[in-house]
Amino acid sequence: MNRLPICGGKTRAKIREDTELKKYPLFCPKCKQETLIDVKNLQINIIKEPDALDADDRVIIGTS
């Protein structure tokens, strides 16, 4: 893999024909973003997961 799927920047990760990755956190030193990817048979699939909850969206469970 020579280019990142999001920004097109170069990556240091190398993928061979027999490489298989699941939920691999690929980090871009240029744009400082991390992307989860799956790789199989030289095919890269970007994993889109729901964003983490914001501080305002958190549910606090406690005893009353």
PQR file of N, CA, C, O and H, with PARSE charges and radii, in Angstrom:
ATOM      1  N   MET A   1       0.857  -1.163   0.000 -0.4000 1.5000
ATOM      2  CA  MET A   1       0.000   0.000   0.000 -0.0000 2.0000
ATOM      3  C   MET A   1       0.902   1.222   0.000  0.5500 1.7000
ATOM      4  O   MET A   1       1.759   1.360   0.873 -0.5500 1.4000
ATOM      5  N   ASN A   2       0.725   2.078  -0.932 -0.4000 1.5000
ATOM      6  CA  ASN A   2       1.543   3.268  -1.018 -0.0000 2.0000
ATOM      7  C   ASN A   2       0.812   4.522  -0.559  0.5500 1.7000
ATOM      8  O   ASN A   2       1.447   5.473  -0.103 -0.5500 1.4000
ATOM      9  H   ASN A   2       0.029   1.967  -1.641  0.4000 1.0000
ATOM     10  N   ARG A   3      -0.504   4.537  -0.672 -0.4000 1.5000
ATOM     11  CA  ARG A   3      -1.280   5.739  -0.350 -0.0000 2.0000
ATOM     12  C   ARG A   3      -2.396   5.423   0.636  0.5500 1.7000
ATOM     13  O   ARG A   3      -2.959   4.329   0.631 -0.5500 1.4000
ATOM     14  H   ARG A   3      -1.019   3.764  -1.043  0.4000 1.0000
ATOM     15  N   LEU A   4      -2.704   6.398   1.479 -0.4000 1.5000
ATOM     16  CA  LEU A   4      -3.794   6.253   2.434 -0.0000 2.0000
ATOM     17  C   LEU A   4      -5.122   6.459   1.726  0.5500 1.7000
ATOM     18  O   LEU A   4      -5.219   7.283   0.816 -0.5500 1.4000
ATOM     19  H   LEU A   4      -2.247   7.288   1.483  0.4000 1.0000
ATOM     20  N   PRO A   5      -6.149   5.717   2.136 -0.5600 1.5000
ATOM     21  CA  PRO A   5      -7.432   5.813   1.433  0.2800 2.0000
ATOM     22  C   PRO A   5      -8.166   7.135   1.637  0.5500 1.7000
ATOM     23  O   PRO A   5      -8.977   7.505   0.787 -0.5500 1.4000
ATOM     24  N   ILE A   6      -7.919   7.857   2.720 -0.4000 1.5000
ATOM     25  CA  ILE A   6      -8.662   9.087   3.002 -0.0000 2.0000
ATOM     26  C   ILE A   6      -8.010  10.310   2.374  0.5500 1.7000
ATOM     27  O   ILE A   6      -8.638  11.008   1.577 -0.5500 1.4000
ATOM     28  H   ILE A   6      -7.260   7.557   3.410  0.4000 1.0000
ATOM     29  N   CYS A   7      -6.744  10.577   2.731 -0.4000 1.5000
ATOM     30  CA  CYS A   7      -6.105  11.819   2.277 -0.0000 2.0000
ATOM     31  C   CYS A   7      -5.146  11.617   1.113  0.5500 1.7000
ATOM     32  O   CYS A   7      -4.699  12.596   0.514 -0.5500 1.4000
ATOM     33  H   CYS A   7      -6.234  10.010   3.378  0.4000 1.0000
ATOM     34  N   GLY A   8      -4.819  10.380   0.780 -0.4000 1.5000
ATOM     35  CA  GLY A   8      -3.905  10.121  -0.322 -0.0000 2.0000
ATOM     36  C   GLY A   8      -2.438  10.260   0.051  0.5500 1.7000
ATOM     37  O   GLY A   8      -1.565  10.159  -0.811 -0.5500 1.4000
ATOM     38  H   GLY A   8      -5.182   9.585   1.267  0.4000 1.0000
ATOM     39  N   GLY A   9      -2.159  10.492   1.342 -0.4000 1.5000
ATOM     40  CA  GLY A   9      -0.783  10.604   1.804 -0.0000 2.0000
ATOM     41  C   GLY A   9      -0.086   9.249   1.816  0.5500 1.7000
ATOM     42  O   GLY A   9      -0.729   8.200   1.765 -0.5500 1.4000
ATOM     43  H   GLY A   9      -2.869  10.573   2.042  0.4000 1.0000
ATOM     44  N   LYS A  10       1.234   9.295   1.885 -0.4000 1.5000
ATOM     45  CA  LYS A  10       2.004   8.059   1.898 -0.0000 2.0000
ATOM     46  C   LYS A  10       1.909   7.391   3.262  0.5500 1.7000
ATOM     47  O   LYS A  10       1.773   8.062   4.285 -0.5500 1.4000
ATOM     48  H   LYS A  10       1.756  10.147   1.926  0.4000 1.0000
ATOM     49  N   THR A  11       1.982   6.081   3.268 -0.4000 1.5000
ATOM     50  CA  THR A  11       1.954   5.316   4.505 -0.0000 2.0000
ATOM     51  C   THR A  11       3.211   4.466   4.601  0.5500 1.7000
ATOM     52  O   THR A  11       3.850   4.166   3.592 -0.5500 1.4000
ATOM     53  H   THR A  11       2.093   5.536   2.437  0.4000 1.0000
ATOM     54  N   ARG A  12       3.554   4.088   5.805 -0.4000 1.5000
ATOM     55  CA  ARG A  12       4.720   3.232   6.020 -0.0000 2.0000
ATOM     56  C   ARG A  12       4.337   1.761   6.039  0.5500 1.7000
ATOM     57  O   ARG A  12       5.207   0.890   6.028 -0.5500 1.4000
ATOM     58  H   ARG A  12       3.035   4.331   6.625  0.4000 1.0000
ATOM     59  N   ALA A  13       3.054   1.485   6.066 -0.4000 1.5000
ATOM     60  CA  ALA A  13       2.581   0.095   6.104 -0.0000 2.0000
ATOM     61  C   ALA A  13       2.764  -0.553   4.737  0.5500 1.7000
ATOM     62  O   ALA A  13       2.483   0.055   3.704 -0.5500 1.4000
ATOM     63  H   ALA A  13       2.347   2.193   6.075  0.4000 1.0000
ATOM     64  N   LYS A  14       3.234  -1.782   4.747 -0.4000 1.5000
ATOM     65  CA  LYS A  14       3.399  -2.524   3.499 -0.0000 2.0000
ATOM     66  C   LYS A  14       2.472  -3.730   3.525  0.5500 1.7000
ATOM     67  O   LYS A  14       2.360  -4.426   4.534 -0.5500 1.4000
ATOM     68  H   LYS A  14       3.463  -2.276   5.587  0.4000 1.0000
ATOM     69  N   ILE A  15       1.819  -3.960   2.407 -0.4000 1.5000
ATOM     70  CA  ILE A  15       0.881  -5.079   2.310 -0.0000 2.0000
ATOM     71  C   ILE A  15       1.314  -5.971   1.162  0.5500 1.7000
ATOM     72  O   ILE A  15       1.531  -5.513   0.040 -0.5500 1.4000
ATOM     73  H   ILE A  15       1.910  -3.395   1.588  0.4000 1.0000
ATOM     74  N   ARG A  16       1.435  -7.255   1.470 -0.4000 1.5000
ATOM     75  CA  ARG A  16       1.786  -8.236   0.446 -0.0000 2.0000
ATOM     76  C   ARG A  16       0.515  -8.926  -0.031  0.5500 1.7000
ATOM     77  O   ARG A  16      -0.567  -8.697   0.510 -0.5500 1.4000
ATOM     78  H   ARG A  16       1.259  -7.627   2.381  0.4000 1.0000
ATOM     79  N   GLU A  17       0.655  -9.773  -1.050 -0.4000 1.5000
ATOM     80  CA  GLU A  17      -0.508 -10.475  -1.593 -0.0000 2.0000
ATOM     81  C   GLU A  17      -1.173 -11.383  -0.568  0.5500 1.7000
ATOM     82  O   GLU A  17      -2.385 -11.590  -0.621 -0.5500 1.4000
ATOM     83  H   GLU A  17       1.534  -9.959  -1.489  0.4000 1.0000
ATOM     84  N   ASP A  18      -0.389 -11.933   0.372 -0.4000 1.5000
ATOM     85  CA  ASP A  18      -0.947 -12.864   1.357 -0.0000 2.0000
ATOM     86  C   ASP A  18      -1.284 -12.186   2.692  0.5500 1.7000
ATOM     87  O   ASP A  18      -1.564 -12.876   3.672 -0.5500 1.4000
ATOM     88  H   ASP A  18       0.596 -11.766   0.415  0.4000 1.0000
ATOM     89  N   THR A  19      -1.262 -10.857   2.748 -0.4000 1.5000
ATOM     90  CA  THR A  19      -1.581 -10.120   3.971 -0.0000 2.0000
ATOM     91  C   THR A  19      -3.086 -10.061   4.177  0.5500 1.7000
ATOM     92  O   THR A  19      -3.843  -9.777   3.249 -0.5500 1.4000
ATOM     93  H   THR A  19      -1.034 -10.296   1.952  0.4000 1.0000
ATOM     94  N   GLU A  20      -3.512 -10.335   5.420 -0.4000 1.5000
ATOM     95  CA  GLU A  20      -4.914 -10.190   5.803 -0.0000 2.0000
ATOM     96  C   GLU A  20      -4.975  -9.386   7.093  0.5500 1.7000
ATOM     97  O   GLU A  20      -4.307  -9.724   8.070 -0.5500 1.4000
ATOM     98  H   GLU A  20      -2.897 -10.565   6.174  0.4000 1.0000
ATOM     99  N   LEU A  21      -5.764  -8.334   7.101 -0.4000 1.5000
ATOM    100  CA  LEU A  21      -5.933  -7.486   8.275 -0.0000 2.0000
ATOM    101  C   LEU A  21      -7.416  -7.292   8.545  0.5500 1.7000
ATOM    102  O   LEU A  21      -8.217  -7.182   7.617 -0.5500 1.4000
ATOM    103  H   LEU A  21      -6.307  -8.059   6.307  0.4000 1.0000
ATOM    104  N   LYS A  22      -7.772  -7.251   9.816 -0.4000 1.5000
ATOM    105  CA  LYS A  22      -9.153  -6.959  10.211 -0.0000 2.0000
ATOM    106  C   LYS A  22      -9.120  -5.857  11.250  0.5500 1.7000
ATOM    107  O   LYS A  22      -8.421  -5.957  12.259 -0.5500 1.4000
ATOM    108  H   LYS A  22      -7.121  -7.340  10.570  0.4000 1.0000
ATOM    109  N   LYS A  23      -9.883  -4.803  10.993 -0.4000 1.5000
ATOM    110  CA  LYS A  23      -9.971  -3.653  11.880 -0.0000 2.0000
ATOM    111  C   LYS A  23      -8.590  -3.120  12.241  0.5500 1.7000
ATOM    112  O   LYS A  23      -8.301  -2.873  13.412 -0.5500 1.4000
ATOM    113  H   LYS A  23     -10.450  -4.722  10.173  0.4000 1.0000
ATOM    114  N   TYR A  24      -7.742  -2.945  11.238 -0.4000 1.5000
ATOM    115  CA  TYR A  24      -6.388  -2.436  11.436 -0.0000 2.0000
ATOM    116  C   TYR A  24      -6.433  -0.908  11.515  0.5500 1.7000
ATOM    117  O   TYR A  24      -6.941  -0.259  10.601 -0.5500 1.4000
ATOM    118  H   TYR A  24      -7.977  -3.146  10.287  0.4000 1.0000
ATOM    119  N   PRO A  25      -5.899  -0.318  12.613 -0.5600 1.5000
ATOM    120  CA  PRO A  25      -5.907   1.143  12.736  0.2800 2.0000
ATOM    121  C   PRO A  25      -4.748   1.755  11.946  0.5500 1.7000
ATOM    122  O   PRO A  25      -3.609   1.765  12.413 -0.5500 1.4000
ATOM    123  N   LEU A  26      -5.039   2.254  10.775 -0.4000 1.5000
ATOM    124  CA  LEU A  26      -4.034   2.848   9.907 -0.0000 2.0000
ATOM    125  C   LEU A  26      -3.943   4.337  10.227  0.5500 1.7000
ATOM    126  O   LEU A  26      -4.922   5.066  10.069 -0.5500 1.4000
ATOM    127  H   LEU A  26      -5.964   2.246  10.396  0.4000 1.0000
ATOM    128  N   PHE A  27      -2.768   4.792  10.679 -0.4000 1.5000
ATOM    129  CA  PHE A  27      -2.579   6.180  11.100 -0.0000 2.0000
ATOM    130  C   PHE A  27      -1.824   6.958  10.040  0.5500 1.7000
ATOM    131  O   PHE A  27      -0.843   6.466   9.482 -0.5500 1.4000
ATOM    132  H   PHE A  27      -1.973   4.199  10.808  0.4000 1.0000
ATOM    133  N   CYS A  28      -2.277   8.167   9.761 -0.4000 1.5000
ATOM    134  CA  CYS A  28      -1.617   9.054   8.801 -0.0000 2.0000
ATOM    135  C   CYS A  28      -0.836  10.118   9.564  0.5500 1.7000
ATOM    136  O   CYS A  28      -1.432  10.933  10.268 -0.5500 1.4000
ATOM    137  H   CYS A  28      -3.074   8.567  10.214  0.4000 1.0000
ATOM    138  N   PRO A  29       0.504  10.122   9.433 -0.5600 1.5000
ATOM    139  CA  PRO A  29       1.281  11.145  10.121  0.2800 2.0000
ATOM    140  C   PRO A  29       1.085  12.542   9.522  0.5500 1.7000
ATOM    141  O   PRO A  29       1.389  13.541  10.173 -0.5500 1.4000
ATOM    142  N   LYS A  30       0.590  12.615   8.306 -0.4000 1.5000
ATOM    143  CA  LYS A  30       0.386  13.906   7.641 -0.0000 2.0000
ATOM    144  C   LYS A  30      -0.868  14.613   8.147  0.5500 1.7000
ATOM    145  O   LYS A  30      -0.799  15.763   8.581 -0.5500 1.4000
ATOM    146  H   LYS A  30       0.343  11.803   7.777  0.4000 1.0000
ATOM    147  N   CYS A  31      -2.011  13.933   8.096 -0.4000 1.5000
ATOM    148  CA  CYS A  31      -3.273  14.576   8.500 -0.0000 2.0000
ATOM    149  C   CYS A  31      -3.688  14.206   9.922  0.5500 1.7000
ATOM    150  O   CYS A  31      -4.706  14.693  10.413 -0.5500 1.4000
ATOM    151  H   CYS A  31      -2.067  12.999   7.744  0.4000 1.0000
ATOM    152  N   LYS A  32      -2.911  13.349  10.590 -0.4000 1.5000
ATOM    153  CA  LYS A  32      -3.142  12.964  11.988 -0.0000 2.0000
ATOM    154  C   LYS A  32      -4.483  12.265  12.208  0.5500 1.7000
ATOM    155  O   LYS A  32      -5.072  12.373  13.283 -0.5500 1.4000
ATOM    156  H   LYS A  32      -2.084  12.953  10.191  0.4000 1.0000
ATOM    157  N   GLN A  33      -4.966  11.548  11.191 -0.4000 1.5000
ATOM    158  CA  GLN A  33      -6.211  10.799  11.323 -0.0000 2.0000
ATOM    159  C   GLN A  33      -5.920   9.314  11.352  0.5500 1.7000
ATOM    160  O   GLN A  33      -4.943   8.839  10.771 -0.5500 1.4000
ATOM    161  H   GLN A  33      -4.487  11.460  10.317  0.4000 1.0000
ATOM    162  N   GLU A  34      -6.783   8.593  12.038 -0.4000 1.5000
ATOM    163  CA  GLU A  34      -6.678   7.140  12.084 -0.0000 2.0000
ATOM    164  C   GLU A  34      -7.913   6.556  11.406  0.5500 1.7000
ATOM    165  O   GLU A  34      -9.036   6.993  11.658 -0.5500 1.4000
ATOM    166  H   GLU A  34      -7.576   8.979  12.510  0.4000 1.0000
ATOM    167  N   THR A  35      -7.698   5.576  10.555 -0.4000 1.5000
ATOM    168  CA  THR A  35      -8.777   4.936   9.816 -0.0000 2.0000
ATOM    169  C   THR A  35      -8.695   3.443  10.026  0.5500 1.7000
ATOM    170  O   THR A  35      -7.617   2.860   9.907 -0.5500 1.4000
ATOM    171  H   THR A  35      -6.786   5.221  10.351  0.4000 1.0000
ATOM    172  N   LEU A  36      -9.816   2.812  10.336 -0.4000 1.5000
ATOM    173  CA  LEU A  36      -9.842   1.358  10.451 -0.0000 2.0000
ATOM    174  C   LEU A  36     -10.040   0.762   9.069  0.5500 1.7000
ATOM    175  O   LEU A  36     -10.911   1.191   8.313 -0.5500 1.4000
ATOM    176  H   LEU A  36     -10.691   3.286  10.432  0.4000 1.0000
ATOM    177  N   ILE A  37      -9.221  -0.233   8.745 -0.4000 1.5000
ATOM    178  CA  ILE A  37      -9.323  -0.880   7.442 -0.0000 2.0000
ATOM    179  C   ILE A  37      -9.305  -2.388   7.587  0.5500 1.7000
ATOM    180  O   ILE A  37      -8.788  -2.925   8.567 -0.5500 1.4000
ATOM    181  H   ILE A  37      -8.512  -0.582   9.359  0.4000 1.0000
ATOM    182  N   ASP A  38      -9.870  -3.063   6.606 -0.4000 1.5000
ATOM    183  CA  ASP A  38      -9.746  -4.506   6.416 -0.0000 2.0000
ATOM    184  C   ASP A  38      -8.987  -4.700   5.111  0.5500 1.7000
ATOM    185  O   ASP A  38      -9.211  -3.968   4.146 -0.5500 1.4000
ATOM    186  H   ASP A  38     -10.290  -2.628   5.810  0.4000 1.0000
ATOM    187  N   VAL A  39      -8.094  -5.680   5.077 -0.4000 1.5000
ATOM    188  CA  VAL A  39      -7.337  -5.969   3.864 -0.0000 2.0000
ATOM    189  C   VAL A  39      -7.354  -7.470   3.615  0.5500 1.7000
ATOM    190  O   VAL A  39      -7.082  -8.265   4.515 -0.5500 1.4000
ATOM    191  H   VAL A  39      -7.912  -6.274   5.861  0.4000 1.0000
ATOM    192  N   LYS A  40      -7.675  -7.845   2.384 -0.4000 1.5000
ATOM    193  CA  LYS A  40      -7.630  -9.241   1.975 -0.0000 2.0000
ATOM    194  C   LYS A  40      -7.452  -9.269   0.457  0.5500 1.7000
ATOM    195  O   LYS A  40      -8.158  -8.565  -0.265 -0.5500 1.4000
ATOM    196  H   LYS A  40      -7.896  -7.199   1.653  0.4000 1.0000
ATOM    197  N   ASN A  41      -6.523 -10.070  -0.022 -0.4000 1.5000
ATOM    198  CA  ASN A  41      -6.229 -10.183  -1.455 -0.0000 2.0000
ATOM    199  C   ASN A  41      -5.928  -8.821  -2.085  0.5500 1.7000
ATOM    200  O   ASN A  41      -6.391  -8.519  -3.185 -0.5500 1.4000
ATOM    201  H   ASN A  41      -5.949 -10.642   0.564  0.4000 1.0000
ATOM    202  N   LEU A  42      -5.153  -8.012  -1.380 -0.4000 1.5000
ATOM    203  CA  LEU A  42      -4.763  -6.665  -1.827 -0.0000 2.0000
ATOM    204  C   LEU A  42      -5.941  -5.709  -1.995  0.5500 1.7000
ATOM    205  O   LEU A  42      -5.783  -4.644  -2.591 -0.5500 1.4000
ATOM    206  H   LEU A  42      -4.776  -8.257  -0.487  0.4000 1.0000
ATOM    207  N   GLN A  43      -7.110  -6.065  -1.487 -0.4000 1.5000
ATOM    208  CA  GLN A  43      -8.282  -5.196  -1.525 -0.0000 2.0000
ATOM    209  C   GLN A  43      -8.422  -4.511  -0.173  0.5500 1.7000
ATOM    210  O   GLN A  43      -8.463  -5.182   0.858 -0.5500 1.4000
ATOM    211  H   GLN A  43      -7.239  -6.931  -1.004  0.4000 1.0000
ATOM    212  N   ILE A  44      -8.495  -3.182  -0.166 -0.4000 1.5000
ATOM    213  CA  ILE A  44      -8.609  -2.408   1.067 -0.0000 2.0000
ATOM    214  C   ILE A  44     -10.043  -1.934   1.219  0.5500 1.7000
ATOM    215  O   ILE A  44     -10.598  -1.304   0.318 -0.5500 1.4000
ATOM    216  H   ILE A  44      -8.462  -2.637  -1.003  0.4000 1.0000
ATOM    217  N   ASN A  45     -10.642  -2.241   2.369 -0.4000 1.5000
ATOM    218  CA  ASN A  45     -11.996  -1.791   2.676 -0.0000 2.0000
ATOM    219  C   ASN A  45     -11.930  -0.901   3.906  0.5500 1.7000
ATOM    220  O   ASN A  45     -11.377  -1.292   4.934 -0.5500 1.4000
ATOM    221  H   ASN A  45     -10.192  -2.752   3.101  0.4000 1.0000
ATOM    222  N   ILE A  46     -12.493   0.295   3.801 -0.4000 1.5000
ATOM    223  CA  ILE A  46     -12.536   1.220   4.928 -0.0000 2.0000
ATOM    224  C   ILE A  46     -13.724   0.862   5.799  0.5500 1.7000
ATOM    225  O   ILE A  46     -14.838   0.690   5.304 -0.5500 1.4000
ATOM    226  H   ILE A  46     -12.942   0.613   2.966  0.4000 1.0000
ATOM    227  N   ILE A  47     -13.483   0.749   7.107 -0.4000 1.5000
ATOM    228  CA  ILE A  47     -14.543   0.421   8.054 -0.0000 2.0000
ATOM    229  C   ILE A  47     -15.095   1.721   8.604  0.5500 1.7000
ATOM    230  O   ILE A  47     -14.356   2.534   9.159 -0.5500 1.4000
ATOM    231  H   ILE A  47     -12.578   0.889   7.509  0.4000 1.0000
ATOM    232  N   LYS A  48     -16.388   1.912   8.451 -0.4000 1.5000
ATOM    233  CA  LYS A  48     -17.043   3.100   8.985 -0.0000 2.0000
ATOM    234  C   LYS A  48     -17.836   2.680  10.213  0.5500 1.7000
ATOM    235  O   LYS A  48     -18.835   1.968  10.114 -0.5500 1.4000
ATOM    236  H   LYS A  48     -16.989   1.251   8.001  0.4000 1.0000
ATOM    237  N   GLU A  49     -17.370   3.138  11.379 -0.4000 1.5000
ATOM    238  CA  GLU A  49     -18.040   2.825  12.633 -0.0000 2.0000
ATOM    239  C   GLU A  49     -18.696   4.094  13.159  0.5500 1.7000
ATOM    240  O   GLU A  49     -18.250   5.202  12.859 -0.5500 1.4000
ATOM    241  H   GLU A  49     -16.559   3.717  11.460  0.4000 1.0000
ATOM    242  N   PRO A  50     -19.752   3.929  13.943 -0.5600 1.5000
ATOM    243  CA  PRO A  50     -20.392   5.121  14.507  0.2800 2.0000
ATOM    244  C   PRO A  50     -19.411   5.862  15.415  0.5500 1.7000
ATOM    245  O   PRO A  50     -18.591   5.250  16.099 -0.5500 1.4000
ATOM    246  N   ASP A  51     -19.514   7.184  15.404 -0.4000 1.5000
ATOM    247  CA  ASP A  51     -18.631   7.999  16.237 -0.0000 2.0000
ATOM    248  C   ASP A  51     -18.908   7.743  17.709  0.5500 1.7000
ATOM    249  O   ASP A  51     -20.012   7.350  18.087 -0.5500 1.4000
ATOM    250  H   ASP A  51     -20.181   7.681  14.847  0.4000 1.0000
ATOM    251  N   ALA A  52     -17.919   7.966  18.514 -0.4000 1.5000
ATOM    252  CA  ALA A  52     -18.085   7.833  19.956 -0.0000 2.0000
ATOM    253  C   ALA A  52     -19.056   8.907  20.439  0.5500 1.7000
ATOM    254  O   ALA A  52     -19.221   9.946  19.800 -0.5500 1.4000
ATOM    255  H   ALA A  52     -17.022   8.286  18.207  0.4000 1.0000
ATOM    256  N   LEU A  53     -19.682   8.642  21.555 -0.4000 1.5000
ATOM    257  CA  LEU A  53     -20.633   9.600  22.104 -0.0000 2.0000
ATOM    258  C   LEU A  53     -19.911  10.862  22.551  0.5500 1.7000
ATOM    259  O   LEU A  53     -18.819  10.796  23.115 -0.5500 1.4000
ATOM    260  H   LEU A  53     -19.548   7.797  22.074  0.4000 1.0000
ATOM    261  N   ASP A  54     -20.523  12.004  22.297 -0.4000 1.5000
ATOM    262  CA  ASP A  54     -19.997  13.265  22.811 -0.0000 2.0000
ATOM    263  C   ASP A  54     -20.304  13.342  24.299  0.5500 1.7000
ATOM    264  O   ASP A  54     -21.104  12.562  24.817 -0.5500 1.4000
ATOM    265  H   ASP A  54     -21.410  12.058  21.838  0.4000 1.0000
ATOM    266  N   ALA A  55     -19.669  14.279  24.978 -0.4000 1.5000
ATOM    267  CA  ALA A  55     -19.882  14.432  26.423 -0.0000 2.0000
ATOM    268  C   ALA A  55     -21.351  14.715  26.729  0.5500 1.7000
ATOM    269  O   ALA A  55     -21.860  14.259  27.753 -0.5500 1.4000
ATOM    270  H   ALA A  55     -19.020  14.912  24.558  0.4000 1.0000
ATOM    271  N   ASP A  56     -22.040  15.455  25.866 -0.4000 1.5000
ATOM    272  CA  ASP A  56     -23.439  15.787  26.097 -0.0000 2.0000
ATOM    273  C   ASP A  56     -24.368  14.601  25.865  0.5500 1.7000
ATOM    274  O   ASP A  56     -25.493  14.595  26.364 -0.5500 1.4000
ATOM    275  H   ASP A  56     -21.627  15.825  25.034  0.4000 1.0000
ATOM    276  N   ASP A  57     -23.912  13.593  25.113 -0.4000 1.5000
ATOM    277  CA  ASP A  57     -24.742  12.450  24.780 -0.0000 2.0000
ATOM    278  C   ASP A  57     -24.582  11.287  25.754  0.5500 1.7000
ATOM    279  O   ASP A  57     -25.299  10.293  25.643 -0.5500 1.4000
ATOM    280  H   ASP A  57     -22.998  13.598  24.708  0.4000 1.0000
ATOM    281  N   ARG A  58     -23.670  11.391  26.691 -0.4000 1.5000
ATOM    282  CA  ARG A  58     -23.412  10.274  27.603 -0.0000 2.0000
ATOM    283  C   ARG A  58     -24.581  10.073  28.545  0.5500 1.7000
ATOM    284  O   ARG A  58     -25.237  11.028  28.960 -0.5500 1.4000
ATOM    285  H   ARG A  58     -23.088  12.200  26.781  0.4000 1.0000
ATOM    286  N   VAL A  59     -24.827   8.829  28.874 -0.4000 1.5000
ATOM    287  CA  VAL A  59     -25.876   8.483  29.810 -0.0000 2.0000
ATOM    288  C   VAL A  59     -25.208   8.103  31.133  0.5500 1.7000
ATOM    289  O   VAL A  59     -24.347   7.224  31.169 -0.5500 1.4000
ATOM    290  H   VAL A  59     -24.294   8.053  28.537  0.4000 1.0000
ATOM    291  N   ILE A  60     -25.600   8.756  32.193 -0.4000 1.5000
ATOM    292  CA  ILE A  60     -25.013   8.469  33.503 -0.0000 2.0000
ATOM    293  C   ILE A  60     -26.000   7.607  34.260  0.5500 1.7000
ATOM    294  O   ILE A  60     -27.153   7.988  34.463 -0.5500 1.4000
ATOM    295  H   ILE A  60     -26.300   9.470  32.163  0.4000 1.0000
ATOM    296  N   ILE A  61     -25.531   6.434  34.680 -0.4000 1.5000
ATOM    297  CA  ILE A  61     -26.368   5.502  35.424 -0.0000 2.0000
ATOM    298  C   ILE A  61     -25.838   5.463  36.852  0.5500 1.7000
ATOM    299  O   ILE A  61     -24.662   5.179  37.081 -0.5500 1.4000
ATOM    300  H   ILE A  61     -24.594   6.124  34.515  0.4000 1.0000
ATOM    301  N   GLY A  62     -26.700   5.744  37.790 -0.4000 1.5000
ATOM    302  CA  GLY A  62     -26.270   5.757  39.184 -0.0000 2.0000
ATOM    303  C   GLY A  62     -27.411   5.353  40.095  0.5500 1.7000
ATOM    304  O   GLY A  62     -28.541   5.148  39.651 -0.5500 1.4000
ATOM    305  H   GLY A  62     -27.655   5.975  37.604  0.4000 1.0000
ATOM    306  N   THR A  63     -27.104   5.243  41.356 -0.4000 1.5000
ATOM    307  CA  THR A  63     -28.148   4.887  42.317 -0.0000 2.0000
ATOM    308  C   THR A  63     -28.769   6.165  42.863  0.5500 1.7000
ATOM    309  O   THR A  63     -28.074   7.153  43.096 -0.5500 1.4000
ATOM    310  H   THR A  63     -26.186   5.409  41.717  0.4000 1.0000
ATOM    311  N   SER A  64     -30.069   6.138  43.063 -0.4000 1.5000
ATOM    312  CA  SER A  64     -30.752   7.319  43.578 -0.0000 2.0000
ATOM    313  C   SER A  64     -31.268   7.062  44.964  0.5500 1.7000
ATOM    314  O   SER A  64     -31.876   7.944  45.570 -0.5500 1.4000
ATOM    315  H   SER A  64     -30.635   5.335  42.874  0.4000 1.0000
TER
END
